């Protein structure tokens, strides 16, 4: 099975989005350089620094599937049926959006209605030995609480948001130790970090 990674851009005070799900200055680093990085979204090309571009390629090359919650799916309208990273998506939801599925018959999306653990199991089946990326927020918190998370990866952005949606929203356990941070890249407007999860006790 591939590594399960919770990943997001995060402000210095721990937020991955504003309360309305907008991202403010969190994605400024996607336009902080001269290296063009195309995406699967029509008309969307990132302009990264060379250092961030190298990190981006190493991260996305091994990416097998993305797991997200219904809030993010609805906010993006399912990325129009094709995720920006051009990977399959597993959505944790209480109800399958049947009309959306009918409107996007070729979209590599699956909807799991029996919880985060089941969604992650399905994602690992799809990904095989490749990485499973878990969108930060409520889904990441549930994975951590259930002991299903291997790594926390954050793109730490030099901005203070003052409030919003935290990286691990609704976490009901305390003091989960992580391994020492690996500073992958220090770049313009962002520092890319990875930390292994040492213990995720589902108590």
C-alpha positions as CSV (number, residue, x, y, z in Angstrom):
1,X,0.0,0.0,0.0
2,X,1.1,3.5,-0.7
3,X,1.8,6.2,1.9
4,X,-1.2,8.2,3.2
5,X,-0.3,11.9,3.3
6,X,-2.4,14.8,4.5
7,X,-1.3,17.8,2.4
8,X,-2.3,21.4,2.2
9,X,-1.0,25.0,2.0
10,X,-1.2,26.4,5.5
11,X,-0.9,29.8,7.1
12,X,1.4,30.5,10.0
13,X,-1.6,30.3,12.4
14,X,-2.7,26.9,11.2
15,X,-5.5,27.6,8.6
16,X,-5.9,26.0,5.2
17,X,-8.8,28.2,4.1
18,X,-11.1,31.0,5.2
19,X,-14.4,30.2,6.8
20,X,-16.1,30.5,3.4
21,X,-13.5,28.1,1.8
22,X,-11.7,30.9,-0.1
23,X,-7.9,30.8,0.2
24,X,-6.8,34.4,0.4
25,X,-3.1,34.6,0.0
26,X,-2.4,30.9,0.6
27,X,-1.8,30.1,-3.0
28,X,0.4,33.1,-3.8
29,X,3.4,30.8,-4.1
30,X,1.8,29.2,-7.2
31,X,2.6,32.4,-9.0
32,X,6.0,33.3,-7.3
33,X,8.4,32.1,-10.0
34,X,9.2,31.8,-13.7
35,X,8.8,28.0,-14.2
36,X,5.6,27.2,-16.0
37,X,3.8,24.1,-14.6
38,X,0.7,23.2,-16.6
39,X,-2.2,21.5,-14.9
40,X,-5.1,19.4,-16.0
41,X,-7.5,22.4,-15.6
42,X,-8.0,24.3,-18.8
43,X,-6.4,27.7,-18.7
44,X,-4.7,27.1,-15.4
45,X,-0.9,27.1,-15.4
46,X,1.2,27.6,-12.3
47,X,4.4,29.8,-12.3
48,X,6.6,28.3,-9.6
49,X,10.1,29.0,-8.5
50,X,12.6,26.3,-9.7
51,X,12.8,24.9,-6.2
52,X,9.0,24.7,-5.8
53,X,8.6,23.2,-9.3
54,X,11.0,20.4,-8.4
55,X,9.1,19.7,-5.2
56,X,5.8,19.8,-7.1
57,X,6.9,17.3,-9.7
58,X,8.3,14.9,-7.1
59,X,5.0,15.1,-5.2
60,X,2.7,14.7,-8.1
61,X,4.7,12.1,-10.0
62,X,4.0,9.5,-7.2
63,X,0.4,10.6,-6.5
64,X,-2.2,7.9,-7.1
65,X,-5.4,9.2,-5.8
66,X,-6.9,12.1,-3.8
67,X,-9.4,11.7,-0.9
68,X,-11.6,14.7,-0.1
69,X,-14.8,15.6,1.7
70,X,-18.1,16.7,0.2
71,X,-17.5,20.3,1.2
72,X,-14.5,20.7,-1.0
73,X,-16.1,18.7,-3.8
74,X,-19.1,21.0,-3.8
75,X,-17.0,24.2,-3.5
76,X,-15.0,23.2,-6.6
77,X,-18.0,21.5,-8.4
78,X,-15.8,18.5,-8.6
79,X,-13.2,20.4,-10.6
80,X,-15.4,20.1,-13.6
81,X,-14.9,16.3,-13.6
82,X,-11.1,16.3,-13.8
83,X,-8.9,17.2,-10.8
84,X,-6.2,19.8,-11.4
85,X,-3.6,17.2,-10.6
86,X,-5.2,14.8,-13.1
87,X,-5.7,12.0,-10.6
88,X,-8.6,9.9,-9.5
89,X,-10.6,11.3,-6.6
90,X,-12.5,9.5,-3.8
91,X,-15.1,11.7,-2.1
92,X,-16.4,11.0,1.4
93,X,-20.1,11.8,1.5
94,X,-23.4,11.0,3.0
95,X,-25.2,11.0,-0.3
96,X,-23.9,10.4,-3.9
97,X,-24.6,13.5,-6.1
98,X,-26.4,11.5,-8.8
99,X,-27.0,14.4,-11.1
100,X,-23.4,15.3,-11.1
101,X,-22.4,11.7,-11.8
102,X,-24.8,11.6,-14.7
103,X,-23.4,14.9,-16.1
104,X,-19.8,13.7,-15.8
105,X,-19.9,10.1,-16.9
106,X,-16.2,9.9,-17.7
107,X,-15.0,11.5,-14.5
108,X,-12.6,9.3,-12.5
109,X,-14.5,10.0,-9.2
110,X,-15.9,7.6,-6.7
111,X,-18.3,8.4,-3.9
112,X,-18.1,6.5,-0.6
113,X,-21.0,6.8,1.8
114,X,-19.8,4.5,4.7
115,X,-17.1,6.6,6.3
116,X,-13.5,7.7,6.0
117,X,-12.0,4.3,6.7
118,X,-13.9,2.8,3.8
119,X,-13.0,5.7,1.6
120,X,-9.4,5.4,2.4
121,X,-9.4,1.6,1.8
122,X,-11.0,2.2,-1.6
123,X,-8.4,4.9,-2.4
124,X,-5.6,2.5,-1.5
125,X,-7.0,-0.1,-3.9
126,X,-7.0,2.5,-6.7
127,X,-3.6,3.9,-5.9
128,X,-1.8,0.6,-5.4
129,X,1.8,1.4,-4.3
130,X,1.4,5.2,-5.1
131,X,0.6,7.9,-2.6
132,X,-2.9,8.6,-1.3
133,X,-3.3,12.3,-0.7
134,X,-5.9,13.3,1.9
135,X,-7.2,16.8,1.7
136,X,-6.6,18.6,5.0
137,X,-9.4,19.6,7.3
138,X,-12.1,17.3,8.7
139,X,-11.1,14.3,6.6
140,X,-7.4,14.6,7.7
141,X,-8.5,14.9,11.3
142,X,-10.6,11.7,11.0
143,X,-7.7,9.8,9.4
144,X,-5.3,10.9,12.1
145,X,-7.8,9.9,14.8
146,X,-8.3,6.5,13.3
147,X,-4.6,5.9,13.0
148,X,-4.7,5.8,9.2
149,X,-2.3,8.7,8.4
150,X,1.4,8.2,7.7
151,X,2.7,11.7,6.9
152,X,1.7,15.4,7.3
153,X,2.9,17.5,4.4
154,X,2.4,21.2,4.5
155,X,3.2,24.1,2.3
156,X,3.8,26.7,5.0
157,X,3.0,30.2,3.8
158,X,4.1,33.4,5.4
159,X,0.7,34.8,6.1
160,X,-1.5,35.1,9.2
161,X,-5.2,34.6,8.4
162,X,-6.6,35.2,11.9
163,X,-9.3,32.5,11.5
164,X,-10.8,30.0,9.2
165,X,-10.6,26.3,8.6
166,X,-7.7,24.6,10.5
167,X,-5.5,21.9,9.0
168,X,-7.0,19.3,11.4
169,X,-10.6,20.4,11.9
170,X,-12.6,18.9,14.7
171,X,-9.8,16.8,16.1
172,X,-10.9,15.2,19.3
173,X,-7.6,13.7,20.4
174,X,-4.7,15.7,21.9
175,X,-0.9,15.8,21.6
176,X,-0.3,13.5,18.7
177,X,3.4,13.5,18.2
178,X,5.0,13.8,14.8
179,X,8.5,13.1,13.7
180,X,11.0,15.8,13.2
181,X,10.2,18.0,10.2
182,X,11.9,17.4,7.0
183,X,12.4,20.8,5.3
184,X,12.1,19.7,1.7
185,X,12.4,23.1,0.1
186,X,12.6,26.7,1.2
187,X,11.3,28.8,-1.6
188,X,9.7,32.2,-2.4
189,X,6.5,32.6,-0.4
190,X,6.5,29.1,0.9
191,X,8.4,26.4,2.9
192,X,7.6,22.8,2.0
193,X,7.6,20.5,5.1
194,X,7.0,16.8,5.7
195,X,6.5,15.1,9.1
196,X,5.9,11.4,9.8
197,X,3.1,10.5,12.1
198,X,4.7,8.7,15.1
199,X,1.4,7.7,16.7
200,X,-2.2,8.1,15.8
201,X,-4.1,6.6,18.7
202,X,-7.8,6.1,17.9
203,X,-8.8,6.4,21.6
